[in-house]
Amino acid sequence: MYEFFHSLFQNLVNALQTLFAWLGNLLQGFFNALKTVLIAIMQPLVAFFTGIAYLLSKCFYIVVLVVQVIFGLFKLIGAIILGVFNTFAQLLSFGGSIDYYYLPDAYRAGWDGVTGFLASTGVHTIALMMTVFVWLMTAYALVRIAGGDR
């Protein structure tokens, strides 16, 4: 009789084990199918919102770069205008005094002769005009370089 109850209990345990294994496989299959369906539904939504977030971040990045470029151009134009005004102000306020240069007396007569001759020919005015021209060409080259046109 012991063997009968033992085999009955063993068959009952095996039946329960088979039932739970079948129920576990059924629930596992159900949850795997549910997971697959949810992934199939949510993956495009997640990709869409990720793409929107990436697009917005790049748009803000572009806006920041555009603002930086505009401010940089204003700084460059302001520096050019200020440089032109400083150049003309220095040219207009030049009194012709060169007291801060020291020239030995032995060379003074020759120096005065050469500068007097050059002043009578108008070389000083031509030199000033060429200085302004070189400065303006340098400013134009800087604007071309900053604009990307080399």
Backbone as JSON Lines, residues from 0, in Angstrom:
{"i":0,"aa":"M","n":[0.81,-1.18,0.0],"ca":[0.0,0.0,0.0],"c":[0.87,1.27,0.0]}
{"i":1,"aa":"Y","n":[2.02,1.13,0.56],"ca":[2.94,2.25,0.57],"c":[3.34,2.61,-0.86]}
{"i":2,"aa":"E","n":[3.58,1.59,-1.67],"ca":[3.97,1.84,-3.04],"c":[2.83,2.48,-3.82]}
{"i":3,"aa":"F","n":[1.61,2.11,-3.51],"ca":[0.45,2.69,-4.18],"c":[0.37,4.19,-3.88]}
{"i":4,"aa":"F","n":[0.45,4.55,-2.59],"ca":[0.39,5.97,-2.23],"c":[1.62,6.74,-2.75]}
{"i":5,"aa":"H","n":[2.74,6.03,-2.73],"ca":[3.95,6.65,-3.24],"c":[3.81,6.95,-4.73]}
{"i":6,"aa":"S","n":[3.36,5.96,-5.51],"ca":[3.19,6.18,-6.95],"c":[2.07,7.17,-7.23]}
{"i":7,"aa":"L","n":[1.0,7.15,-6.41],"ca":[-0.09,8.12,-6.57],"c":[0.42,9.54,-6.29]}
{"i":8,"aa":"F","n":[1.17,9.69,-5.22],"ca":[1.72,10.99,-4.87],"c":[2.73,11.44,-5.93]}
{"i":9,"aa":"Q","n":[3.54,10.47,-6.42],"ca":[4.52,10.79,-7.46],"c":[3.82,11.21,-8.74]}
{"i":10,"aa":"N","n":[2.76,10.53,-9.14],"ca":[2.01,10.9,-10.34],"c":[1.33,12.26,-10.17]}
{"i":11,"aa":"L","n":[0.83,12.52,-8.96],"ca":[0.2,13.8,-8.68],"c":[1.24,14.93,-8.76]}
{"i":12,"aa":"V","n":[2.41,14.71,-8.2],"ca":[3.48,15.7,-8.26],"c":[3.93,15.9,-9.71]}
{"i":13,"aa":"N","n":[4.04,14.81,-10.47],"ca":[4.43,14.92,-11.89],"c":[3.37,15.66,-12.69]}
{"i":14,"aa":"A","n":[2.09,15.38,-12.38],"ca":[1.01,16.07,-13.09],"c":[1.03,17.57,-12.76]}
{"i":15,"aa":"L","n":[1.24,17.9,-11.48],"ca":[1.33,19.31,-11.09],"c":[2.54,19.98,-11.73]}
{"i":16,"aa":"Q","n":[3.67,19.24,-11.77],"ca":[4.86,19.79,-12.4],"c":[4.61,20.04,-13.88]}
{"i":17,"aa":"T","n":[3.97,19.1,-14.56],"ca":[3.66,19.26,-15.98],"c":[2.68,20.41,-16.18]}
{"i":18,"aa":"L","n":[1.68,20.52,-15.29],"ca":[0.69,21.6,-15.38],"c":[1.36,22.97,-15.19]}
{"i":19,"aa":"F","n":[2.21,23.05,-14.17],"ca":[2.9,24.32,-13.93],"c":[3.9,24.65,-15.04]}
{"i":20,"aa":"A","n":[4.57,23.64,-15.58],"ca":[5.49,23.88,-16.7],"c":[4.71,24.37,-17.91]}
{"i":21,"aa":"W","n":[3.56,23.7,-18.19],"ca":[2.74,24.12,-19.32],"c":[2.19,25.54,-19.09]}
{"i":22,"aa":"L","n":[1.72,25.8,-17.86],"ca":[1.2,27.13,-17.52],"c":[2.32,28.17,-17.6]}
{"i":23,"aa":"G","n":[3.51,27.83,-17.13],"ca":[4.66,28.74,-17.21],"c":[5.05,29.04,-18.65]}
{"i":24,"aa":"N","n":[5.08,27.98,-19.48],"ca":[5.39,28.19,-20.9],"c":[4.31,29.02,-21.58]}
{"i":25,"aa":"L","n":[3.03,28.78,-21.19],"ca":[1.93,29.56,-21.75],"c":[2.07,31.04,-21.36]}
{"i":26,"aa":"L","n":[2.32,31.31,-20.07],"ca":[2.49,32.69,-19.63],"c":[3.74,33.33,-20.23]}
{"i":27,"aa":"Q","n":[4.82,32.54,-20.35],"ca":[6.04,33.07,-20.96],"c":[5.79,33.42,-22.42]}
{"i":28,"aa":"G","n":[5.12,32.56,-23.15],"ca":[4.78,32.85,-24.54],"c":[3.87,34.06,-24.66]}
{"i":29,"aa":"F","n":[2.88,34.15,-23.73],"ca":[1.97,35.3,-23.75],"c":[2.72,36.6,-23.49]}
{"i":30,"aa":"F","n":[3.58,36.59,-22.47],"ca":[4.32,37.82,-22.16],"c":[5.35,38.15,-23.24]}
{"i":31,"aa":"N","n":[5.96,37.13,-23.85],"ca":[6.88,37.39,-24.96],"c":[6.14,37.98,-26.15]}
{"i":32,"aa":"A","n":[4.94,37.45,-26.43],"ca":[4.13,38.0,-27.53],"c":[3.69,39.42,-27.19]}
{"i":33,"aa":"L","n":[3.28,39.66,-25.92],"ca":[2.88,40.99,-25.5],"c":[4.06,41.96,-25.58]}
{"i":34,"aa":"K","n":[5.25,41.49,-25.17],"ca":[6.45,42.32,-25.26],"c":[6.78,42.65,-26.71]}
{"i":35,"aa":"T","n":[6.67,41.68,-27.59],"ca":[6.94,41.9,-29.01],"c":[5.95,42.9,-29.6]}
{"i":36,"aa":"V","n":[4.68,42.78,-29.23],"ca":[3.66,43.7,-29.73],"c":[3.93,45.11,-29.2]}
{"i":37,"aa":"L","n":[4.23,45.23,-27.9],"ca":[4.51,46.55,-27.33],"c":[5.77,47.17,-27.94]}
{"i":38,"aa":"I","n":[6.78,46.36,-28.18],"ca":[7.99,46.89,-28.82],"c":[7.67,47.35,-30.24]}
{"i":39,"aa":"A","n":[6.87,46.56,-30.96],"ca":[6.52,46.94,-32.33],"c":[5.7,48.22,-32.35]}
{"i":40,"aa":"I","n":[4.86,48.43,-31.32],"ca":[4.05,49.65,-31.26],"c":[4.87,50.83,-30.78]}
{"i":41,"aa":"M","n":[5.71,50.64,-29.76],"ca":[6.42,51.75,-29.13],"c":[7.7,52.15,-29.83]}
{"i":42,"aa":"Q","n":[8.34,51.24,-30.56],"ca":[9.61,51.55,-31.18],"c":[9.52,52.73,-32.16]}
{"i":43,"aa":"P","n":[8.52,52.8,-33.03],"ca":[8.43,53.99,-33.89],"c":[8.14,55.27,-33.1]}
{"i":44,"aa":"L","n":[7.36,55.17,-32.04],"ca":[7.09,56.36,-31.23],"c":[8.36,56.85,-30.54]}
{"i":45,"aa":"V","n":[9.12,55.93,-29.98],"ca":[10.36,56.31,-29.32],"c":[11.35,56.88,-30.36]}
{"i":46,"aa":"A","n":[11.42,56.26,-31.53],"ca":[12.31,56.78,-32.57],"c":[11.85,58.16,-33.04]}
{"i":47,"aa":"F","n":[10.53,58.37,-33.14],"ca":[10.0,59.67,-33.55],"c":[10.37,60.74,-32.54]}
{"i":48,"aa":"F","n":[10.13,60.48,-31.26],"ca":[10.43,61.49,-30.23],"c":[11.93,61.7,-30.09]}
{"i":49,"aa":"T","n":[12.72,60.66,-30.28],"ca":[14.17,60.82,-30.26],"c":[14.63,61.69,-31.43]}
{"i":50,"aa":"G","n":[14.03,61.47,-32.59],"ca":[14.35,62.29,-33.76],"c":[13.95,63.74,-33.56]}
{"i":51,"aa":"I","n":[12.77,63.97,-32.96],"ca":[12.32,65.35,-32.68],"c":[13.29,66.02,-31.71]}
{"i":52,"aa":"A","n":[13.7,65.31,-30.66],"ca":[14.64,65.89,-29.7],"c":[15.97,66.21,-30.36]}
{"i":53,"aa":"Y","n":[16.45,65.32,-31.23],"ca":[17.71,65.57,-31.95],"c":[17.56,66.78,-32.87]}
{"i":54,"aa":"L","n":[16.44,66.86,-33.59],"ca":[16.2,67.99,-34.49],"c":[16.17,69.3,-33.72]}
{"i":55,"aa":"L","n":[15.47,69.32,-32.59],"ca":[15.4,70.55,-31.79],"c":[16.77,70.95,-31.26]}
{"i":56,"aa":"S","n":[17.54,69.96,-30.8],"ca":[18.88,70.3,-30.28],"c":[19.76,70.86,-31.39]}
{"i":57,"aa":"K","n":[19.7,70.3,-32.58],"ca":[20.51,70.82,-33.68],"c":[20.01,72.19,-34.13]}
{"i":58,"aa":"C","n":[18.69,72.41,-34.12],"ca":[18.16,73.74,-34.48],"c":[18.64,74.79,-33.49]}
{"i":59,"aa":"F","n":[18.61,74.49,-32.19],"ca":[19.11,75.43,-31.2],"c":[20.61,75.66,-31.38]}
{"i":60,"aa":"Y","n":[21.34,74.62,-31.73],"ca":[22.77,74.74,-31.97],"c":[23.02,75.67,-33.16]}
{"i":61,"aa":"I","n":[22.24,75.52,-34.21],"ca":[22.38,76.37,-35.39],"c":[22.04,77.82,-35.04]}
{"i":62,"aa":"V","n":[20.98,78.01,-34.24],"ca":[20.6,79.37,-33.84],"c":[21.73,80.02,-33.05]}
{"i":63,"aa":"V","n":[22.34,79.27,-32.15],"ca":[23.45,79.81,-31.36],"c":[24.62,80.18,-32.28]}
{"i":64,"aa":"L","n":[24.93,79.31,-33.24],"ca":[26.02,79.62,-34.17],"c":[25.71,80.85,-35.02]}
{"i":65,"aa":"V","n":[24.46,80.99,-35.47],"ca":[24.09,82.16,-36.27],"c":[24.22,83.43,-35.44]}
{"i":66,"aa":"V","n":[23.78,83.38,-34.19],"ca":[23.9,84.57,-33.33],"c":[25.38,84.9,-33.1]}
{"i":67,"aa":"Q","n":[26.21,83.88,-32.89],"ca":[27.63,84.13,-32.71],"c":[28.26,84.73,-33.96]}
{"i":68,"aa":"V","n":[27.85,84.25,-35.14],"ca":[28.39,84.79,-36.38],"c":[27.95,86.25,-36.56]}
{"i":69,"aa":"I","n":[26.68,86.54,-36.26],"ca":[26.19,87.91,-36.4],"c":[26.93,88.85,-35.45]}
{"i":70,"aa":"F","n":[27.09,88.44,-34.2],"ca":[27.83,89.27,-33.25],"c":[29.28,89.42,-33.68]}
{"i":71,"aa":"G","n":[29.88,88.35,-34.22],"ca":[31.25,88.43,-34.71],"c":[31.37,89.4,-35.87]}
{"i":72,"aa":"L","n":[30.39,89.38,-36.77],"ca":[30.42,90.33,-37.89],"c":[30.26,91.76,-37.4]}
{"i":73,"aa":"F","n":[29.36,91.98,-36.42],"ca":[29.22,93.33,-35.87],"c":[30.51,93.78,-35.2]}
{"i":74,"aa":"K","n":[31.18,92.87,-34.49],"ca":[32.46,93.22,-33.88],"c":[33.49,93.56,-34.94]}
{"i":75,"aa":"L","n":[33.53,92.77,-36.02],"ca":[34.49,93.02,-37.08],"c":[34.21,94.35,-37.78]}
{"i":76,"aa":"I","n":[32.96,94.6,-38.11],"ca":[32.61,95.86,-38.76],"c":[32.89,97.04,-37.84]}
{"i":77,"aa":"G","n":[32.56,96.89,-36.56],"ca":[32.86,97.95,-35.59],"c":[34.35,98.2,-35.48]}
{"i":78,"aa":"A","n":[35.14,97.13,-35.48],"ca":[36.6,97.29,-35.4],"c":[37.14,97.96,-36.65]}
{"i":79,"aa":"I","n":[36.6,97.61,-37.81],"ca":[37.05,98.24,-39.05],"c":[36.71,99.73,-39.05]}
{"i":80,"aa":"I","n":[35.47,100.06,-38.68],"ca":[35.06,101.47,-38.65],"c":[35.89,102.25,-37.63]}
{"i":81,"aa":"L","n":[36.09,101.66,-36.46],"ca":[36.9,102.32,-35.45],"c":[38.34,102.5,-35.93]}
{"i":82,"aa":"G","n":[38.87,101.51,-36.63],"ca":[40.22,101.62,-37.16],"c":[40.33,102.71,-38.21]}
{"i":83,"aa":"V","n":[39.31,102.8,-39.09],"ca":[39.33,103.87,-40.1],"c":[39.28,105.23,-39.42]}
{"i":84,"aa":"F","n":[38.37,105.39,-38.43],"ca":[38.29,106.67,-37.74],"c":[39.58,107.0,-37.0]}
{"i":85,"aa":"N","n":[40.19,105.99,-36.36],"ca":[41.46,106.25,-35.67],"c":[42.56,106.62,-36.65]}
{"i":86,"aa":"T","n":[42.59,105.95,-37.79],"ca":[43.6,106.28,-38.79],"c":[43.44,107.71,-39.29]}
{"i":87,"aa":"F","n":[42.21,108.07,-39.67],"ca":[41.99,109.43,-40.15],"c":[42.21,110.46,-39.05]}
{"i":88,"aa":"A","n":[41.83,110.13,-37.81],"ca":[42.05,111.07,-36.72],"c":[43.54,111.28,-36.48]}
{"i":89,"aa":"Q","n":[44.32,110.23,-36.57],"ca":[45.76,110.37,-36.39],"c":[46.4,111.11,-37.56]}
{"i":90,"aa":"L","n":[45.85,110.87,-38.77],"ca":[46.39,111.59,-39.92],"c":[46.05,113.07,-39.85]}
{"i":91,"aa":"L","n":[44.86,113.4,-39.4],"ca":[44.44,114.79,-39.34],"c":[45.09,115.54,-38.17]}
{"i":92,"aa":"S","n":[45.41,114.81,-37.11],"ca":[45.99,115.5,-35.95],"c":[47.51,115.52,-35.99]}
{"i":93,"aa":"F","n":[48.12,114.98,-37.05],"ca":[49.58,114.98,-37.14],"c":[50.06,116.4,-37.42]}
{"i":94,"aa":"G","n":[50.87,116.92,-36.52],"ca":[51.33,118.3,-36.64],"c":[52.66,118.43,-37.35]}
{"i":95,"aa":"G","n":[53.29,117.32,-37.71],"ca":[54.57,117.4,-38.38],"c":[55.74,117.45,-37.43]}
{"i":96,"aa":"S","n":[55.51,117.35,-36.15],"ca":[56.59,117.44,-35.17],"c":[57.21,116.07,-34.98]}
{"i":97,"aa":"I","n":[58.52,116.02,-35.08],"ca":[59.24,114.77,-34.84],"c":[60.24,114.97,-33.71]}
{"i":98,"aa":"D","n":[59.82,115.65,-32.66],"ca":[60.71,115.96,-31.55],"c":[61.14,114.72,-30.77]}
{"i":99,"aa":"Y","n":[60.37,113.65,-30.87],"ca":[60.69,112.47,-30.08],"c":[61.78,111.62,-30.72]}
{"i":100,"aa":"Y","n":[62.2,111.96,-31.95],"ca":[63.3,111.26,-32.57],"c":[64.6,112.03,-32.27]}
{"i":101,"aa":"Y","n":[65.66,111.31,-32.03],"ca":[66.95,111.95,-31.76],"c":[67.86,111.7,-32.96]}
{"i":102,"aa":"L","n":[68.35,112.75,-33.52],"ca":[69.27,112.66,-34.65],"c":[70.54,113.42,-34.28]}
{"i":103,"aa":"P","n":[71.68,112.78,-34.36],"ca":[72.93,113.48,-34.0],"c":[73.15,114.69,-34.91]}
{"i":104,"aa":"D","n":[73.83,115.7,-34.36],"ca":[74.05,116.95,-35.08],"c":[74.86,116.77,-36.37]}
{"i":105,"aa":"A","n":[75.68,115.74,-36.41],"ca":[76.51,115.52,-37.6],"c":[75.65,115.18,-38.81]}
{"i":106,"aa":"Y","n":[74.5,114.57,-38.58],"ca":[73.63,114.16,-39.68],"c":[72.48,115.13,-39.91]}
{"i":107,"aa":"R","n":[72.35,116.13,-39.09],"ca":[71.19,117.03,-39.13],"c":[71.1,117.79,-40.45]}
{"i":108,"aa":"A","n":[72.22,118.3,-40.92],"ca":[72.2,119.11,-42.16],"c":[71.78,118.25,-43.35]}
{"i":109,"aa":"G","n":[72.33,117.05,-43.45],"ca":[71.95,116.17,-44.56],"c":[70.5,115.74,-44.48]}
{"i":110,"aa":"W","n":[70.08,115.42,-43.27],"ca":[68.68,115.01,-43.07],"c":[67.72,116.13,-43.44]}
{"i":111,"aa":"D","n":[68.02,117.34,-42.99],"ca":[67.15,118.48,-43.31],"c":[67.12,118.75,-44.8]}
{"i":112,"aa":"G","n":[68.23,118.57,-45.48],"ca":[68.26,118.77,-46.93],"c":[67.4,117.76,-47.67]}
{"i":113,"aa":"V","n":[67.51,116.5,-47.27],"ca":[66.73,115.45,-47.94],"c":[65.25,115.62,-47.65]}
{"i":114,"aa":"T","n":[64.88,115.86,-46.39],"ca":[63.46,116.03,-46.06],"c":[62.88,117.28,-46.68]}
{"i":115,"aa":"G","n":[63.67,118.34,-46.78],"ca":[63.18,119.55,-47.44],"c":[62.9,119.31,-48.91]}
{"i":116,"aa":"F","n":[63.81,118.57,-49.57],"ca":[63.6,118.26,-50.98],"c":[62.38,117.38,-51.18]}
{"i":117,"aa":"L","n":[62.23,116.33,-50.32],"ca":[61.08,115.42,-50.46],"c":[59.77,116.13,-50.13]}
{"i":118,"aa":"A","n":[59.8,117.07,-49.2],"ca":[58.6,117.81,-48.86],"c":[58.17,118.71,-50.01]}
{"i":119,"aa":"S","n":[59.13,119.24,-50.74],"ca":[58.78,120.11,-51.87],"c":[58.23,119.32,-53.04]}
{"i":120,"aa":"T","n":[58.57,118.04,-53.13],"ca":[58.06,117.21,-54.24],"c":[56.71,116.59,-53.92]}
{"i":121,"aa":"G","n":[56.23,116.6,-52.69],"ca":[54.92,116.03,-52.33],"c":[54.98,114.56,-51.97]}
{"i":122,"aa":"V","n":[56.15,114.02,-51.68],"ca":[56.28,112.6,-51.32],"c":[55.56,112.31,-50.01]}
{"i":123,"aa":"H","n":[55.53,113.26,-49.1],"ca":[54.88,113.05,-47.81],"c":[53.38,112.77,-48.0]}
{"i":124,"aa":"T","n":[52.75,113.52,-48.85],"ca":[51.32,113.32,-49.11],"c":[51.07,111.98,-49.79]}
{"i":125,"aa":"I","n":[51.93,111.62,-50.72],"ca":[51.78,110.33,-51.41],"c":[51.97,109.19,-50.42]}
{"i":126,"aa":"A","n":[52.93,109.32,-49.52],"ca":[53.17,108.28,-48.51],"c":[51.96,108.12,-47.6]}
{"i":127,"aa":"L","n":[51.36,109.24,-47.21],"ca":[50.17,109.15,-46.36],"c":[49.01,108.48,-47.1]}
{"i":128,"aa":"M","n":[48.83,108.84,-48.37],"ca":[47.75,108.23,-49.15],"c":[48.0,106.73,-49.34]}
{"i":129,"aa":"M","n":[49.23,106.34,-49.57],"ca":[49.56,104.92,-49.73],"c":[49.36,104.16,-48.41]}
{"i":130,"aa":"T","n":[49.65,104.81,-47.3],"ca":[49.43,104.18,-46.0],"c":[47.95,103.9,-45.79]}
{"i":131,"aa":"V","n":[47.11,104.86,-46.11],"ca":[45.66,104.67,-45.98],"c":[45.2,103.58,-46.94]}
{"i":132,"aa":"F","n":[45.72,103.57,-48.16],"ca":[45.34,102.56,-49.14],"c":[45.74,101.16,-48.67]}
{"i":133,"aa":"V","n":[46.94,101.01,-48.14],"ca":[47.38,99.71,-47.64],"c":[46.52,99.27,-46.46]}
{"i":134,"aa":"W","n":[46.17,100.21,-45.59],"ca":[45.33,99.88,-44.44],"c":[43.94,99.41,-44.9]}
{"i":135,"aa":"L","n":[43.35,100.11,-45.87],"ca":[42.03,99.73,-46.38],"c":[42.08,98.38,-47.09]}
{"i":136,"aa":"M","n":[43.12,98.1,-47.84],"ca":[43.26,96.8,-48.5],"c":[43.43,95.67,-47.47]}
{"i":137,"aa":"T","n":[44.14,95.95,-46.39],"ca":[44.27,94.96,-45.32],"c":[42.92,94.7,-44.68]}
{"i":138,"aa":"A","n":[42.16,95.75,-44.43],"ca":[40.83,95.58,-43.84],"c":[39.93,94.79,-44.79]}
{"i":139,"aa":"Y","n":[40.01,95.07,-46.09],"ca":[39.21,94.33,-47.07],"c":[39.61,92.85,-47.1]}
{"i":140,"aa":"A","n":[40.91,92.57,-47.03],"ca":[41.37,91.18,-47.01],"c":[40.89,90.47,-45.76]}
{"i":141,"aa":"L","n":[40.87,91.15,-44.62],"ca":[40.37,90.55,-43.39],"c":[38.88,90.23,-43.49]}
{"i":142,"aa":"V","n":[38.13,91.12,-44.11],"ca":[36.69,90.86,-44.29],"c":[36.49,89.68,-45.21]}
{"i":143,"aa":"R","n":[37.27,89.57,-46.26],"ca":[37.15,88.41,-47.16],"c":[37.53,87.12,-46.45]}
{"i":144,"aa":"I","n":[38.56,87.15,-45.64],"ca":[38.95,85.94,-44.9],"c":[37.87,85.57,-43.89]}
{"i":145,"aa":"A","n":[37.32,86.54,-43.18],"ca":[36.28,86.25,-42.2],"c":[35.02,85.75,-42.89]}
{"i":146,"aa":"G","n":[34.76,86.21,-44.11],"ca":[33.58,85.77,-44.84],"c":[33.76,84.42,-45.5]}
{"i":147,"aa":"G","n":[34.95,83.85,-45.45],"ca":[35.19,82.53,-46.01],"c":[35.63,82.59,-47.46]}
{"i":148,"aa":"D","n":[35.73,83.75,-48.06],"ca":[36.16,83.89,-49.45],"c":[37.66,84.17,-49.45]}
{"i":149,"aa":"R","n":[38.45,83.19,-49.75],"ca":[39.91,83.33,-49.68],"c":[40.37,83.69,-51.05]}
